Amino acid sequence: MSAAKIKKGDKVVVLSGKDKGRHGEVTKVLPKESKVIVSGINVAARHKKPTQANPQGRIERSEAPLHVSKVAVEDPKTGKPTRVRFEVRDGKKVRVAARSGELING
């Protein structure tokens, strides 16, 4: 398995869909499904029926997973979307923003 280009805690930009252009932080990565969950992005509303515990019923809002191809890592320097490449610096393999050459934290 290759190294992950997008990791938990990364700042990302949504490239397509209803949330295109919005920024958020990756809260969870689902590598087997090639999906990520981004805070505040792709929020789905689920209607819950009234129960004895909650006779009112409610609308639960939660982030739905996005495919990794729909998000790009945010360049630490410019804040724009960038591709990620790997380089060896000081004997360590690190992630680098292709747009600016800036090191991506993590």
Rosetta blueprint (number, residue, H / E / L):
1 M L
2 S L
3 A L
4 A L
5 K L
6 I L
7 K L
8 K L
9 G L
10 D L
11 K E
12 V E
13 V E
14 V E
15 L L
16 S L
17 G L
18 K L
19 D L
20 K L
21 G L
22 R L
23 H E
24 G E
25 E E
26 V E
27 T E
28 K E
29 V E
30 L E
31 P L
32 K L
33 E L
34 S L
35 K E
36 V E
37 I E
38 V E
39 S L
40 G L
41 I L
42 N L
43 V E
44 A E
45 A E
46 R E
47 H E
48 K E
49 K L
50 P L
51 T L
52 Q L
53 A L
54 N L
55 P L
56 Q L
57 G L
58 R E
59 I E
60 E E
61 R E
62 S E
63 E E
64 A L
65 P L
66 L E
67 H E
68 V H
69 S H
70 K H
71 V E
72 A E
73 V E
74 E E
75 D L
76 P L
77 K L
78 T L
79 G L
80 K L
81 P E
82 T E
83 R L
84 V E
85 R E
86 F E
87 E E
88 V E
89 R E
90 D L
91 G L
92 K E
93 K E
94 V E
95 R E
96 V E
97 A E
98 A L
99 R L
100 S L
101 G L
102 E L
103 L E
104 I L
105 N L
106 G L
